[in-house]
Amino acid sequence: MPKHEVTSPALRKPPGNFSQATAIEARGKLVFISGMTARRPDGSIAGIGDVTVQTEQVCENIKAAVEAAGGSLDDVCRVDVYVRNVEHFDKIHAVRQRYFKAPLPASTLVEVAKMVSPEYLIEISAIAVVPDAEG
């Protein structure tokens, strides 16, 4: 069940670690991952004031959720990213490059005024398609 990036010469090349669109022949399980924050399993918040550390924890949380559903980060087709400061774009994408490999998931990134905790700098929700066991 390969996924692949969809590109168009009518669109600008993405400036970050994401694709213009991601296509997948959906045979498997759709996994909708709620917005993940930098909250550790013990309830503490990783990297207060540090968007790089928070992004790493968010990606680890997404990884744990998709693995609990039987998949991997390679199965993630879409992410929606909410940040407190869009100026952190480059730092966020530097971390994302370590977690998401080509074909990259489609992505939206927006700056928001507030999050549930004032210490959160980033939250990411994701959609994955986990292949059936037979392929």
Stockholm file with secondary structure:
# STOCKHOLM 1.0

chainA/1-135         MPKHEVTSPALRKPPGNFSQATAIEARGKLVFISGMTARRPDGSIAGIGDVTVQTEQVCENIKAAVEAAGGSLDDVCRVDVYVRNVEHFDKIHAVRQRYFKAPLPASTLVEVAKMVSPEYLIEISAIAVVPDAEG
#=GR chainA/1-135 SS CCEEEECCTTSCCCSSSCBSEEEECCCEEEEEEEEECSBCTTSCBTTTTCHHHHHHHHHHHHHHHHHHTTCCGGGEEEEEEEESCGGGHHHHHHHHHHHCCSSCCEEEEEECSCCSSTTCCEEEEEEEEEECTTC
#=GC SS_cons         CCEEEECCTTSCCCSSSCBSEEEECCCEEEEEEEEECSBCTTSCBTTTTCHHHHHHHHHHHHHHHHHHTTCCGGGEEEEEEEESCGGGHHHHHHHHHHHCCSSCCEEEEEECSCCSSTTCCEEEEEEEEEECTTC
//
